[in-house]
């Protein structure tokens, strides 16, 4: 009885797959990195939202002022008060809440998104209208300047 040595060989078998669980260490590292990036992104968004909360409140108040715009000194005083509150939040070191008259107008022009020399008459009229018995400024122009100024104050 002669045995054929080739008949004793087995066919090639591939190893069993390991399955998907537990993942390899590289996948764990990638998951940890992804989680860190998501958490950092959420913290940055939260910080920016907190930092600009005053701006959202100011926009709402400006919309309320716009809804009852009038050519009255009291309305212009409210608009100036709102702008001073916003300026105090954005530029606390300059103490804009203590400014008035020409100094306040210069501050508004200097801190506007684009230093508008053309906005000077509107700003002057807006500020002066809050003191005078009859307002000289147009509420629409004052609102347009205030909205442009607020939009330029994003952090």
DSSP file (Angstrom, degrees, kcal/mol; ACC not computed):
  #  RESIDUE AA STRUCTURE BP1 BP2  ACC     N-H-->O    O-->H-N    N-H-->O    O-->H-N    TCO  KAPPA ALPHA  PHI   PSI    X-CA   Y-CA   Z-CA
    1    1 A X              0   0    0      0, 0.0     2,-0.6     0, 0.0     0, 0.0   0.000 360.0 360.0 360.0 108.8    0.0    0.0    0.0
    2    2 A X        -     0   0    0      2,-0.0     2,-0.4     0, 0.0     0, 0.0  -0.796 360.0-145.9 -97.8 129.8    1.6    2.9   -1.2
    3    3 A X        -     0   0    0     -2,-0.6     2,-0.7     3,-0.0     3,-0.1  -0.796  11.3-133.3 -99.7 138.5    0.5    6.3    0.1
    4    4 A X    >>  -     0   0    0     -2,-0.4     3,-1.0     1,-0.2     4,-0.5  -0.789  10.0-153.7 -87.7 118.3    0.5    9.3   -2.1
    5    5 A X  G >4 S+     0   0    0     -2,-0.7     3,-0.9     1,-0.3     4,-0.3   0.807  92.6  59.9 -64.2 -27.0    2.1   12.2   -0.1
    6    6 A X  G >4 S+     0   0    0      1,-0.2     3,-1.1     2,-0.2    -1,-0.3   0.789  94.4  63.1 -71.7 -25.1    0.2   14.7   -2.1
    7    7 A X  G <4 S+     0   0    0     -3,-1.0    -1,-0.2     1,-0.2    -2,-0.2   0.690  95.7  60.9 -72.8 -16.7   -3.2   13.3   -1.0
    8    8 A X  G << S+     0   0    0     -3,-0.9    -1,-0.2    -4,-0.5    -2,-0.2   0.600  82.7 101.2 -85.4 -10.9   -2.3   14.2    2.6
    9    9 A X    <   -     0   0    0     -3,-1.1     2,-0.3    -4,-0.3    -3,-0.0  -0.486  65.6-140.0 -74.6 143.0   -2.1   17.9    1.8
   10   10 A X        -     0   0    0     -2,-0.2     3,-0.1     1,-0.1    -2,-0.1  -0.696  24.4 -99.1-100.2 157.2   -5.0   20.1    2.8
   11   11 A X        -     0   0    0     -2,-0.3     2,-0.3     1,-0.1    -1,-0.1  -0.284  49.6 -87.2 -69.0 158.5   -6.4   23.0    0.7
   12   12 A X        -     0   0    0      1,-0.0     2,-0.4    -2,-0.0    -1,-0.1  -0.519  46.3-165.1 -70.9 129.3   -5.4   26.6    1.6
   13   13 A X        -     0   0    0     -2,-0.3     2,-0.2    -3,-0.1     3,-0.1  -0.963  14.0-133.4-118.6 134.1   -7.7   28.1    4.2
   14   14 A X        -     0   0    0     -2,-0.4     3,-0.1     1,-0.1     0, 0.0  -0.537  35.3 -99.6 -79.3 150.4   -8.0   31.8    4.9
   15   15 A X        -     0   0    0     -2,-0.2    -1,-0.1     1,-0.1     2,-0.1  -0.291  45.1 -92.1 -67.6 157.2   -7.9   32.8    8.6
   16   16 A X        -     0   0    0      1,-0.1    -1,-0.1    -3,-0.1     2,-0.1  -0.408  45.0-109.0 -66.1 142.4  -11.2   33.6   10.3
   17   17 A X        -     0   0    0      1,-0.1    -1,-0.1    -2,-0.1     3,-0.1  -0.440  17.5-134.0 -72.0 150.3  -12.2   37.3   10.2
   18   18 A X        -     0   0    0      1,-0.2     3,-0.2    -2,-0.1    -1,-0.1   0.624  40.3-129.9 -81.4 -12.4  -11.9   39.0   13.5
   19   19 A X        -     0   0    0      1,-0.2    -1,-0.2     0, 0.0     3,-0.0  -0.286  29.9 -76.7  87.1-179.2  -15.3   40.8   13.2
   20   20 A X  S    S+     0   0    0      1,-0.1     2,-0.4    -3,-0.1    -1,-0.2   0.605  94.8 103.9 -96.1 -10.5  -16.0   44.4   13.7
   21   21 A X  S    S+     0   0    0     -3,-0.2     2,-0.1     1,-0.2    -1,-0.1  -0.975  74.2  26.3-123.4 135.2  -15.9   44.4   17.5
   22   22 A X  S    S-     0   0    0     -2,-0.4    -1,-0.2     1,-0.1     3,-0.1   0.598  92.3-136.6 -80.1 148.2  -13.7   45.3   19.2
   23   23 A X        -     0   0    0      1,-0.1    -2,-0.1    -2,-0.1    -3,-0.1  -0.221  27.2 -92.2 -69.0 161.8  -12.2   47.9   16.8
   24   24 A X    >>  -     0   0    0      1,-0.1     4,-1.4    -4,-0.1     3,-1.0  -0.305  40.1-104.4 -68.8 158.2   -8.5   48.2   16.3
   25   25 A X  H 3> S+     0   0    0      1,-0.3     4,-2.2     2,-0.2     5,-0.2   0.807 119.2  61.6 -57.0 -31.7   -6.6   50.8   18.5
   26   26 A X  H 3> S+     0   0    0      1,-0.2     4,-2.2     2,-0.2    -1,-0.3   0.876 101.8  51.2 -63.3 -37.4   -6.4   53.2   15.6
   27   27 A X  H <> S+     0   0    0     -3,-1.0     4,-2.4     2,-0.2    -1,-0.2   0.879 108.3  52.1 -67.4 -37.1  -10.2   53.4   15.4
   28   28 A X  H  X S+     0   0    0     -4,-1.4     4,-2.5     2,-0.2    -2,-0.2   0.915 110.4  48.4 -63.6 -42.3  -10.4   54.2   19.1
   29   29 A X  H  X S+     0   0    0     -4,-2.2     4,-2.5     2,-0.2    -2,-0.2   0.908 111.4  49.8 -64.6 -41.1   -7.8   57.0   18.6
   30   30 A X  H  X S+     0   0    0     -4,-2.2     4,-2.4     2,-0.2    -2,-0.2   0.890 110.7  50.1 -64.6 -39.3   -9.8   58.4   15.7
   31   31 A X  H  X S+     0   0    0     -4,-2.4     4,-2.5     2,-0.2    -2,-0.2   0.919 110.8  48.9 -63.6 -44.5  -13.0   58.3   17.7
   32   32 A X  H  X S+     0   0    0     -4,-2.5     4,-2.3     2,-0.2    -2,-0.2   0.916 112.2  48.5 -62.6 -43.2  -11.3   60.1   20.6
   33   33 A X  H  X S+     0   0    0     -4,-2.5     4,-2.3     2,-0.2    -2,-0.2   0.913 111.2  50.4 -63.4 -42.9   -9.9   62.8   18.3
   34   34 A X  H  X S+     0   0    0     -4,-2.4     4,-2.3     2,-0.2    -2,-0.2   0.914 110.4  49.2 -61.4 -43.7  -13.3   63.2   16.6
   35   35 A X  H  X S+     0   0    0     -4,-2.5     4,-2.6     1,-0.2     5,-0.2   0.904 110.2  51.2 -62.9 -41.6  -15.0   63.6   20.0
   36   36 A X  H  X S+     0   0    0     -4,-2.3     4,-2.6     1,-0.2    -1,-0.2   0.908 110.4  49.0 -62.4 -41.4  -12.4   66.2   21.1
   37   37 A X  H  X S+     0   0    0     -4,-2.3     4,-2.3     2,-0.2    -2,-0.2   0.900 111.7  48.7 -65.3 -40.6  -12.9   68.2   17.9
   38   38 A X  H  X S+     0   0    0     -4,-2.3     4,-2.4     2,-0.2    -2,-0.2   0.929 113.2  47.0 -64.7 -45.0  -16.7   68.1   18.3
   39   39 A X  H  X S+     0   0    0     -4,-2.6     4,-2.4     2,-0.2    -2,-0.2   0.916 112.7  49.5 -63.6 -43.4  -16.5   69.3   21.9
   40   40 A X  H  X S+     0   0    0     -4,-2.6     4,-2.2    -5,-0.2    -1,-0.2   0.910 111.4  49.7 -63.0 -41.3  -14.0   72.0   21.1
   41   41 A X  H  X S+     0   0    0     -4,-2.3     4,-2.3     2,-0.2    -2,-0.2   0.913 111.0  48.7 -62.9 -43.3  -16.3   73.2   18.2
   42   42 A X  H  X S+     0   0    0     -4,-2.4     4,-2.5     1,-0.2    -2,-0.2   0.893 110.9  50.7 -64.2 -39.6  -19.3   73.3   20.5
   43   43 A X  H  X S+     0   0    0     -4,-2.4     4,-2.3     2,-0.2    -1,-0.2   0.892 110.3  49.5 -65.9 -38.8  -17.4   75.2   23.2
   44   44 A X  H  X S+     0   0    0     -4,-2.2     4,-2.3     2,-0.2    -2,-0.2   0.912 112.0  47.6 -65.3 -42.4  -16.3   77.8   20.6
   45   45 A X  H  X S+     0   0    0     -4,-2.3     4,-2.5     2,-0.2    -2,-0.2   0.923 112.9  49.0 -64.0 -43.7  -19.8   78.3   19.3
   46   46 A X  H  X S+     0   0    0     -4,-2.5     4,-2.3     1,-0.2    -2,-0.2   0.904 111.3  49.7 -62.2 -42.2  -21.1   78.6   22.8
   47   47 A X  H  X S+     0   0    0     -4,-2.3     4,-2.4     2,-0.2    -1,-0.2   0.912 111.6  48.0 -63.8 -43.3  -18.5   81.1   23.7
   48   48 A X  H  X S+     0   0    0     -4,-2.3     4,-1.8     2,-0.2    -2,-0.2   0.898 111.1  51.0 -66.2 -39.7  -19.1   83.2   20.6
   49   49 A X  H  < S+     0   0    0     -4,-2.5    -2,-0.2     2,-0.2    -1,-0.2   0.907 112.4  46.4 -64.5 -40.6  -22.9   83.2   21.3
   50   50 A X  H >< S+     0   0    0     -4,-2.3     3,-1.1     1,-0.2     4,-0.4   0.898 110.6  53.2 -65.9 -39.8  -22.4   84.3   24.9
   51   51 A X  H 3< S+     0   0    0     -4,-2.4     3,-0.3     1,-0.3    -1,-0.2   0.840 115.7  39.3 -65.6 -32.8  -20.0   87.0   23.7
   52   52 A X  T 3X S+     0   0    0     -4,-1.8     4,-1.5     1,-0.2     3,-0.5   0.177  81.1 107.7-103.5  16.6  -22.5   88.4   21.2
   53   53 A X  H <> S+     0   0    0     -3,-1.1     4,-2.1     1,-0.2     5,-0.2   0.907  77.3  56.6 -59.6 -40.8  -25.6   88.0   23.4
   54   54 A X  H  > S+     0   0    0     -4,-0.4     4,-2.4    -3,-0.3    -1,-0.2   0.833 103.0  55.8 -59.9 -32.0  -25.8   91.8   23.9
   55   55 A X  H  > S+     0   0    0     -3,-0.5     4,-2.2     2,-0.2    -1,-0.2   0.897 106.3  48.8 -70.0 -40.1  -25.9   92.2   20.1
   56   56 A X  H  X S+     0   0    0     -4,-1.5     4,-1.9     2,-0.2    -2,-0.2   0.913 113.1  48.0 -64.1 -42.3  -28.9   90.0   19.8
   57   57 A X  H  X S+     0   0    0     -4,-2.1     4,-2.3     1,-0.2    -2,-0.2   0.913 111.1  51.3 -63.5 -42.5  -30.7   91.9   22.6
   58   58 A X  H  X S+     0   0    0     -4,-2.4     4,-2.6     1,-0.2    -2,-0.2   0.878 107.1  53.1 -64.0 -38.4  -29.7   95.2   21.0
   59   59 A X  H  X S+     0   0    0     -4,-2.2     4,-2.3     2,-0.2    -1,-0.2   0.916 109.5  48.9 -63.4 -41.8  -31.1   94.1   17.6
   60   60 A X  H  X S+     0   0    0     -4,-1.9     4,-2.1     2,-0.2    -2,-0.2   0.930 112.6  47.5 -62.9 -44.2  -34.5   93.2   19.2
   61   61 A X  H  X S+     0   0    0     -4,-2.3     4,-2.5     1,-0.2    -2,-0.2   0.879 110.7  52.1 -65.4 -36.8  -34.6   96.6   21.0
   62   62 A X  H  X S+     0   0    0     -4,-2.6     4,-2.5     2,-0.2    -1,-0.2   0.889 107.8  52.1 -66.4 -37.7  -33.7   98.4   17.8
   63   63 A X  H  X S+     0   0    0     -4,-2.3     4,-1.7     2,-0.2    -2,-0.2   0.891 109.2  50.2 -63.5 -38.7  -36.6   96.6   16.1
   64   64 A X  H  X S+     0   0    0     -4,-2.1     4,-0.9     2,-0.2    -2,-0.2   0.918 111.2  48.2 -65.1 -42.5  -38.9   97.7   18.8
   65   65 A X  H >< S+     0   0    0     -4,-2.5     3,-0.7     1,-0.2    -2,-0.2   0.901 109.9  53.0 -62.3 -39.4  -37.7  101.3   18.4
   66   66 A X  H >< S+     0   0    0     -4,-2.5     3,-1.2     1,-0.2    -1,-0.2   0.836 101.0  61.3 -65.3 -31.9  -38.2  101.0   14.6
   67   67 A X  H 3< S+     0   0    0     -4,-1.7    -1,-0.2     1,-0.3    -2,-0.2   0.782 117.1  29.3 -69.5 -24.8  -41.7   99.8   15.1
   68   68 A X  T << S+     0   0    0     -4,-0.9    -1,-0.3    -3,-0.7    -2,-0.2  -0.197  84.1 164.5-126.6  45.1  -42.7  103.1   16.8
   69   69 A X    <   +     0   0    0     -3,-1.2     2,-0.3     2,-0.1    -3,-0.1  -0.374  10.4 169.6 -62.6 134.6  -40.3  105.5   15.2
   70   70 A X        -     0   0    0      2,-0.2     2,-1.6    -2,-0.1     6,-0.1  -0.984  46.8-115.9-146.9 155.1  -41.3  109.1   15.7
   71   71 A X  S    S+     0   0    0     -2,-0.3    64,-0.6     4,-0.1     2,-0.3  -0.422  75.3 121.4 -89.8  61.2  -39.7  112.4   15.2
   72   72 A X  S  > S-     0   0    0     -2,-1.6     4,-1.8    62,-0.1     3,-0.4  -0.939  71.1-125.5-125.6 145.8  -39.7  113.2   18.9
   73   73 A X  H  > S+     0   0    0     -2,-0.3     4,-2.2    60,-0.3     5,-0.2   0.858 110.4  57.7 -57.8 -35.7  -36.8  114.0   21.2
   74   74 A X  H  > S+     0   0    0      1,-0.2     4,-2.1     2,-0.2    -1,-0.2   0.895 104.8  50.6 -63.4 -39.3  -37.7  111.1   23.5
   75   75 A X  H  > S+     0   0    0     -3,-0.4     4,-2.1     1,-0.2    -1,-0.2   0.918 111.4  47.4 -64.9 -43.0  -37.4  108.6   20.7
   76   76 A X  H  X S+     0   0    0     -4,-1.8     4,-2.4     1,-0.2    54,-0.2   0.846 109.5  54.5 -67.5 -32.7  -34.0  109.9   19.7
   77   77 A X  H  X S+     0   0    0     -4,-2.2     4,-2.4     2,-0.2    -1,-0.2   0.902 108.0  49.6 -65.5 -40.3  -32.9  109.8   23.4
   78   78 A X  H  X S+     0   0    0     -4,-2.1     4,-2.4     2,-0.2    -2,-0.2   0.903 110.8  49.9 -63.7 -40.9  -34.0  106.1   23.6
   79   79 A X  H  X S+     0   0    0     -4,-2.1     4,-2.3     2,-0.2    -2,-0.2   0.922 111.7  47.7 -64.0 -44.0  -32.0  105.4   20.4
   80   80 A X  H  X S+     0   0    0     -4,-2.4     4,-2.3     2,-0.2    -2,-0.2   0.893 110.8  52.2 -63.2 -39.5  -28.9  107.1   21.8
   81   81 A X  H  X S+     0   0    0     -4,-2.4     4,-2.3     2,-0.2    -2,-0.2   0.919 109.5  49.4 -62.5 -43.7  -29.3  105.2   25.1
   82   82 A X  H  X S+     0   0    0     -4,-2.4     4,-2.2     1,-0.2    -2,-0.2   0.928 111.5  48.4 -61.3 -45.3  -29.4  101.9   23.2
   83   83 A X  H  X S+     0   0    0     -4,-2.3     4,-2.5     1,-0.2    -1,-0.2   0.876 111.0  51.1 -64.4 -36.6  -26.3  102.8   21.2
   84   84 A X  H  X S+     0   0    0     -4,-2.3     4,-2.3     2,-0.2    -1,-0.2   0.892 108.5  51.2 -68.1 -38.2  -24.5  103.8   24.4
   85   85 A X  H  X S+     0   0    0     -4,-2.3     4,-1.6     2,-0.2    -2,-0.2   0.919 113.0  45.9 -62.8 -42.3  -25.4  100.5   26.1
   86   86 A X  H  X S+     0   0    0     -4,-2.2     4,-2.3     1,-0.2     5,-0.2   0.909 111.7  51.1 -66.4 -41.5  -24.0   98.7   23.1
   87   87 A X  H  X S+     0   0    0     -4,-2.5     4,-3.3     1,-0.2    -1,-0.2   0.868 106.8  54.7 -64.8 -35.8  -20.9  100.8   23.0
   88   88 A X  H  < S+     0   0    0     -4,-2.3    -1,-0.2     1,-0.2    -2,-0.2   0.884 110.5  46.2 -64.7 -37.4  -20.3  100.1   26.7
   89   89 A X  H  < S+     0   0    0     -4,-1.6     3,-0.4    -5,-0.1    -2,-0.2   0.901 121.4  36.6 -68.8 -41.0  -20.5   96.3   26.0
   90   90 A X  H  < S+     0   0    0     -4,-2.3    -2,-0.2     1,-0.2     2,-0.2   0.849 131.4  25.6 -83.4 -36.1  -18.2   96.5   23.0
   91   91 A X    ><> +     0   0    0     -4,-3.3     3,-0.9    -5,-0.2     5,-0.6  -0.528  66.9 155.9-128.2  64.7  -15.7   99.2   24.1
   92   92 A X  G > 5S+     0   0    0     -3,-0.4     3,-1.0     1,-0.2    -1,-0.1   0.823  71.2  59.7 -64.7 -30.8  -15.7   99.2   28.0
   93   93 A X  G 3 5S+     0   0    0      1,-0.2    -1,-0.2     2,-0.1    -5,-0.1   0.777 101.8  53.8 -69.7 -24.9  -12.2  100.7   28.3
   94   94 A X  G < 5S-     0   0    0     -3,-0.9    -1,-0.2    -7,-0.2    -2,-0.2   0.551  97.6-139.4 -87.7  -6.7  -13.3  103.9   26.4
   95   95 A X  T X 5 +     0   0    0     -3,-1.0     3,-1.4    -4,-0.4     4,-0.2   0.929  30.9 174.2  49.2  58.4  -16.3  104.5   28.8
   96   96 A X  G > < +     0   0    0     -5,-0.6     3,-1.5     1,-0.3    -1,-0.1   0.741  67.5  72.8 -68.0 -21.3  -18.6  105.6   26.0
   97   97 A X  G 3  S+     0   0    0      1,-0.3    -1,-0.3   -13,-0.1    -2,-0.1   0.744  96.3  52.2 -65.7 -19.9  -21.6  105.9   28.3
   98   98 A X  G <  S+     0   0    0     -3,-1.4    -1,-0.3   -14,-0.1    -2,-0.2   0.506  91.7  99.8 -90.9  -5.5  -20.0  109.0   29.7
   99   99 A X    <   +     0   0    0     -3,-1.5     2,-0.3    -4,-0.2   -15,-0.0  -0.459  45.3 166.5 -82.1 153.2  -19.6  110.7   26.3
  100  100 A X    >>  +     0   0    0     -2,-0.1     3,-1.0     0, 0.0     4,-0.8  -0.971  42.8   2.0-154.5 167.5  -21.9  113.3   25.0
  101  101 A X  H 3> S-     0   0    0     -2,-0.3     4,-2.1     1,-0.2     5,-0.2  -0.225 124.6  -3.6  59.3-134.1  -22.2  115.8   22.2
  102  102 A X  H 3> S+     0   0    0      1,-0.2     4,-2.7     2,-0.2    -1,-0.2   0.847 134.2  55.4 -63.9 -36.7  -19.3  116.0   19.7
  103  103 A X  H <> S+     0   0    0     -3,-1.0     4,-2.1     2,-0.2    -1,-0.2   0.905 109.2  47.3 -64.2 -40.9  -17.2  113.5   21.5
  104  104 A X  H  X S+     0   0    0     -4,-0.8     4,-2.4     2,-0.2    -2,-0.2   0.895 112.5  49.7 -67.0 -40.8  -20.1  110.9   21.3
  105  105 A X  H  X S+     0   0    0     -4,-2.1     4,-2.4     2,-0.2     5,-0.2   0.920 110.4  50.1 -64.1 -43.5  -20.6  111.7   17.6
  106  106 A X  H  X S+     0   0    0     -4,-2.7     4,-2.8     1,-0.2    -2,-0.2   0.908 110.3  51.1 -60.7 -41.6  -16.8  111.3   16.9
  107  107 A X  H  X S+     0   0    0     -4,-2.1     4,-2.3     2,-0.2    -2,-0.2   0.935 110.0  48.8 -61.5 -47.2  -16.9  108.0   18.8
  108  108 A X  H  X S+     0   0    0     -4,-2.4     4,-0.5     1,-0.2    -2,-0.2   0.911 114.6  45.0 -61.4 -42.7  -19.8  106.7   16.7
  109  109 A X  H >< S+     0   0    0     -4,-2.4     3,-0.8     1,-0.2     7,-0.3   0.925 113.8  49.7 -67.2 -43.0  -18.2  107.7   13.4
  110  110 A X  H 3< S+     0   0    0     -4,-2.8    -2,-0.2     1,-0.2    -1,-0.2   0.855 116.0  41.8 -65.4 -34.8  -14.8  106.3   14.4
  111  111 A X  H 3< S+     0   0    0     -4,-2.3    -1,-0.2    -5,-0.2    -2,-0.2   0.391  87.6 114.0 -96.3   3.7  -16.3  102.9   15.5
  112  112 A X  S << S-     0   0    0     -3,-0.8     3,-0.1    -4,-0.5    37,-0.1  -0.388  84.5-104.6 -70.8 156.7  -18.7  102.5   12.6
  113  113 A X  S    S+     0   0    0     35,-0.3     2,-0.5     1,-0.2    -1,-0.1   0.871 112.0  17.3 -53.4 -43.3  -17.9   99.6   10.2
  114  114 A X  S    S-     0   0    0     -5,-0.0     2,-0.9     2,-0.0    -1,-0.2  -0.995  98.3-110.0-127.3 124.4  -16.6  102.0    7.6
  115  115 A X        -     0   0    0     -2,-0.5     2,-0.9    -3,-0.1     3,-0.1  -0.339  40.1-158.0 -59.5 101.0  -15.7  105.4    8.8
  116  116 A X        +     0   0    0     -2,-0.9     3,-0.4    -7,-0.3     4,-0.3  -0.728  24.0 178.2 -88.0 104.6  -18.5  107.3    7.1
  117  117 A X  S >  S+     0   0    0     -2,-0.9     3,-0.9     1,-0.2     4,-0.3   0.800  87.4  59.3 -69.2 -28.2  -17.8  110.9    6.7
  118  118 A X  T 3  S+     0   0    0      1,-0.2     4,-0.4     2,-0.1     3,-0.4   0.714  97.5  59.3 -73.0 -19.7  -21.1  111.1    4.9
  119  119 A X  T 3> S+     0   0    0     -3,-0.4     4,-2.7     1,-0.2     5,-0.2   0.569  79.1  92.4 -84.3  -8.6  -22.9  109.9    8.0
  120  120 A X  H <> S+     0   0    0     -3,-0.9     4,-2.9    -4,-0.3     5,-0.2   0.907  84.7  48.2 -53.9 -48.9  -21.6  112.8   10.1
  121  121 A X  H  > S+     0   0    0     -3,-0.4     4,-2.4    -4,-0.3    -1,-0.2   0.896 112.9  49.1 -61.9 -37.4  -24.7  115.0    9.5
  122  122 A X  H  > S+     0   0    0     -4,-0.4     4,-2.5     2,-0.2    -2,-0.2   0.930 113.5  46.1 -65.5 -44.9  -27.0  112.1   10.4
  123  123 A X  H  X S+     0   0    0     -4,-2.7     4,-2.5     2,-0.2     5,-0.2   0.931 113.5  48.6 -64.9 -46.0  -25.2  111.3   13.6
  124  124 A X  H  X S+     0   0    0     -4,-2.9     4,-2.7    -5,-0.2     5,-0.2   0.928 114.1  46.0 -59.8 -45.3  -25.0  115.0   14.6
  125  125 A X  H  X S+     0   0    0     -4,-2.4     4,-2.1    -5,-0.2    12,-0.5   0.888 111.5  52.7 -65.6 -38.5  -28.7  115.4   14.0
  126  126 A X  H  X S+     0   0    0     -4,-2.5     4,-0.6    -5,-0.2    -2,-0.2   0.922 113.9  42.2 -62.5 -44.6  -29.5  112.2   15.8
  127  127 A X  H >< S+     0   0    0     -4,-2.5     3,-0.9     1,-0.2     4,-0.3   0.927 116.6  46.9 -69.8 -45.3  -27.6  113.3   18.9
  128  128 A X  H >X S+     0   0    0     -4,-2.7     4,-1.6     1,-0.2     3,-1.4   0.811 102.5  65.1 -67.7 -29.4  -28.9  116.8   18.9
  129  129 A X  H 3< S+     0   0    0     -4,-2.1    -1,-0.2     1,-0.3   -53,-0.2   0.725  91.9  63.4 -68.0 -20.1  -32.5  115.8   18.3
  130  130 A X  T << S+     0   0    0     -3,-0.9    -1,-0.3    -4,-0.6    -2,-0.2   0.658 111.6  36.1 -78.3 -12.9  -32.5  114.1   21.7
  131  131 A X  T <4 S+     0   0    0     -3,-1.4    -2,-0.2    -4,-0.3    -1,-0.2   0.698 100.3  85.9-106.3 -27.7  -32.0  117.4   23.5
  132  132 A X  S  < S-     0   0    0     -4,-1.6   -59,-0.1     1,-0.1     3,-0.1  -0.384  78.2-126.8 -80.6 153.5  -34.0  119.8   21.3
  133  133 A X  S    S+     0   0    0      1,-0.2     2,-0.5    -2,-0.1   -60,-0.3   0.840 103.3  37.2 -66.1 -31.4  -37.7  120.5   21.8
  134  134 A X  S    S-     0   0    0    -62,-0.1    -1,-0.2   -61,-0.1     2,-0.2  -0.986  92.5-124.9-123.6 125.8  -38.3  119.7   18.1
  135  135 A X        -     0   0    0    -64,-0.6    -6,-0.1    -2,-0.5    -9,-0.1  -0.445  18.3-169.8 -72.4 137.1  -36.2  116.9   16.5
  136  136 A X        +     0   0    0    -11,-0.4    -1,-0.1    -2,-0.2   -10,-0.1   0.713  60.5  85.7 -93.0 -26.4  -34.2  117.8   13.4
  137  137 A X  S    S-     0   0    0    -12,-0.5     2,-0.5   -13,-0.1   -15,-0.1  -0.343  77.9-120.3 -82.4 157.1  -33.2  114.3   12.4
  138  138 A X     >  -     0   0    0      1,-0.1     4,-2.2    -2,-0.1     3,-0.2  -0.839  15.9-141.7 -91.4 127.6  -35.2  111.8   10.3
  139  139 A X  H  > S+     0   0    0     -2,-0.5     4,-2.7     1,-0.2     5,-0.2   0.860 100.0  56.8 -58.7 -35.6  -35.9  108.6   12.2
  140  140 A X  H  > S+     0   0    0      2,-0.2     4,-2.2     1,-0.2    -1,-0.2   0.914 109.0  44.7 -64.1 -42.1  -35.3  106.4    9.1
  141  141 A X  H  > S+     0   0    0     -3,-0.2     4,-2.4     2,-0.2    -1,-0.2   0.905 113.8  50.1 -68.3 -40.4  -31.8  107.8    8.6
  142  142 A X  H  X S+     0   0    0     -4,-2.2     4,-2.6     1,-0.2    -2,-0.2   0.912 111.8  48.4 -63.8 -42.0  -31.0  107.4   12.3
  143  143 A X  H  X S+     0   0    0     -4,-2.7     4,-2.8     2,-0.2     5,-0.2   0.903 109.6  52.4 -64.5 -41.0  -32.3  103.8   12.3
  144  144 A X  H  X S+     0   0    0     -4,-2.2     4,-2.2     2,-0.2    -2,-0.2   0.922 112.5  45.2 -62.1 -43.4  -30.2  103.0    9.1
  145  145 A X  H  X S+     0   0    0     -4,-2.4     4,-2.9     2,-0.2    -2,-0.2   0.938 113.0  50.5 -64.6 -44.6  -27.1  104.4   10.8
  146  146 A X  H  X S+     0   0    0     -4,-2.6     4,-2.6     1,-0.2    -2,-0.2   0.898 111.5  48.0 -61.3 -41.6  -27.8  102.6   14.1
  147  147 A X  H  X S+     0   0    0     -4,-2.8     4,-2.4     2,-0.2    -1,-0.2   0.918 113.3  47.2 -65.5 -42.6  -28.4   99.3   12.2
  148  148 A X  H  X S+     0   0    0     -4,-2.2     4,-1.4    -5,-0.2   -35,-0.3   0.909 113.1  49.7 -64.6 -40.9  -25.2   99.6   10.2
  149  149 A X  H  < S+     0   0    0     -4,-2.9     4,-0.3     1,-0.2     3,-0.2   0.927 111.4  48.6 -64.0 -44.6  -23.3  100.6   13.4
  150  150 A X  H >< S+     0   0    0     -4,-2.6     3,-1.7     1,-0.2    -2,-0.2   0.908 108.3  53.7 -62.1 -42.6  -24.6   97.6   15.3
  151  151 A X  H >< S+     0   0    0     -4,-2.4     3,-0.8     1,-0.3    -1,-0.2   0.812 105.3  55.5 -63.4 -28.8  -23.8   95.2   12.4
  152  152 A X  T 3< S+     0   0    0     -4,-1.4    -1,-0.3    -3,-0.2    -2,-0.2   0.505  94.3  71.2 -80.3  -3.0  -20.2   96.4   12.5
  153  153 A X  T <   +     0   0    0     -3,-1.7    -1,-0.2    -4,-0.3    -2,-0.2   0.313  64.1 131.6 -98.5   8.6  -19.8   95.6   16.2
  154  154 A X    <         0   0    0     -3,-0.8  -102,-0.0     1,-0.1    -3,-0.0  -0.318 360.0 360.0 -62.0 141.7  -19.7   91.8   15.9
  155  155 A X              0   0    0   -107,-0.1    -1,-0.1    -2,-0.0  -103,-0.0   0.430 360.0 360.0 -91.4 360.0  -16.9   90.2   17.8
